[in-house]
Amino acid sequence: MIRLLARPFLILFAGLLLASCDDAQKNTSALPIDQIQKDPAGWPRSIMTSQGLLTLDKSPQRIVSTSVTLSGTLLAIEAPLVASGATMPNTNVASEKGFMRQWDSIAEQRGVQALYQSEPNAEAIIKAQPDLIIISTTGADSAMRLYDQLKDIAPTLVIRYDNKSWLQLAQIFGDLFGLEAQAKSVIDSFQQQTAKTKKNITLPAQPTTAMVYTLDDSGASIWTSQSAQGRLLEELGFTLATIPESIKGDISMGVRNDIIIAKGERFPDAVTGKSILLFSAEKAIEQQVLDNPFLQSNQAVKAKKVYAVGSDTFRLDYYSATNLLTRLQTLFGNNSNE
């Protein structure tokens, strides 16, 4: 009699267990992109990516970043970054290793190795023996073409950075890697400095066109409100100048939400601000913009409201964003509020 009762009970229990697992899978698979789900015990943790669900059973100990843009944020939250992709070396923005100058010394102190310069190299990534690989889906430092190969080597996190600030990335990385306290500390520190800067500056004429000027005079890449640069400026009280719809459409840098490229005859019509902030530029570039023959009727140029905010501002992470706040304070500081 006991055996006869046990079989239906086991079938019922198995059914309930399968239903529970199915519900859990449905809950996990329903996660929005970049949303993280943590087990109540702490681990495992899962994140939904454009390539599907990624689950980590424990905190990674050997992270390899194929994106030099993302590496600065990983360093800021003290993630165990052992190696990173790099960019063209020995430039105004990059060191001899090809690391960003704003965090090159930090990477040196922590023993971070340069995997390659510009062109992603799967062999170099594998040689670093990662237990987690990070790939950006957008930008010149994207290694998406290697995804199918790398995902079989180690868990591979695919993430966009063109639609997120470094603070959002820090929050995501902190939650996923078990570095919540480190992420919170660096975010809180930066937000306090941002609030202080906002209080202590007097804005230039508004609205502002924030752009990366092309040195051959052929145009510029203009930051949108979806860019990390645009979001930070708006948080500081800046108003981003409207970009005419007729200017949009150039996707030579890929489909991105953070930048609009304006070249040739479209360039003068794209610069509509009463002031101009030049990103990825030092002071010498201001005069080049002021002398540009195609911008002589531009109101910001005529009023000489053109300001360079630093060569390290094309890729914003904690370090470069902090430098940007310092430069804005220097340019627009209101001494009476200090």
Secondary structure as GFF3:
##gff-version 3
##sequence-region A 1 338
A	DSSP	alpha_helix	2	29	.	.	.	ID=ss1
A	DSSP	beta_strand	36	38	.	.	.	ID=ss2
A	DSSP	beta_strand	45	49	.	.	.	ID=ss3
A	DSSP	beta_strand	52	56	.	.	.	ID=ss4
A	DSSP	beta_strand	63	65	.	.	.	ID=ss5
A	DSSP	alpha_helix	68	76	.	.	.	ID=ss6
A	DSSP	beta_strand	81	86	.	.	.	ID=ss7
A	DSSP	alpha_helix	104	109	.	.	.	ID=ss8
A	DSSP	beta_strand	113	117	.	.	.	ID=ss9
A	DSSP	alpha_helix	122	127	.	.	.	ID=ss10
A	DSSP	beta_strand	132	136	.	.	.	ID=ss11
A	DSSP	three_ten_helix	144	146	.	.	.	ID=ss12
A	DSSP	alpha_helix	147	150	.	.	.	ID=ss13
A	DSSP	beta_strand	156	159	.	.	.	ID=ss14
A	DSSP	alpha_helix	166	177	.	.	.	ID=ss15
A	DSSP	alpha_helix	180	199	.	.	.	ID=ss16
A	DSSP	beta_strand	208	213	.	.	.	ID=ss17
A	DSSP	beta_strand	219	223	.	.	.	ID=ss18
A	DSSP	alpha_helix	228	235	.	.	.	ID=ss19
A	DSSP	three_ten_helix	245	247	.	.	.	ID=ss20
A	DSSP	beta_strand	259	263	.	.	.	ID=ss21
A	DSSP	three_ten_helix	264	266	.	.	.	ID=ss22
A	DSSP	alpha_helix	267	270	.	.	.	ID=ss23
A	DSSP	beta_strand	275	278	.	.	.	ID=ss24
A	DSSP	alpha_helix	284	291	.	.	.	ID=ss25
A	DSSP	three_ten_helix	293	295	.	.	.	ID=ss26
A	DSSP	alpha_helix	299	302	.	.	.	ID=ss27
A	DSSP	beta_strand	306	308	.	.	.	ID=ss28
A	DSSP	alpha_helix	318	332	.	.	.	ID=ss29
A	DSSP	three_ten_helix	335	337	.	.	.	ID=ss30
###
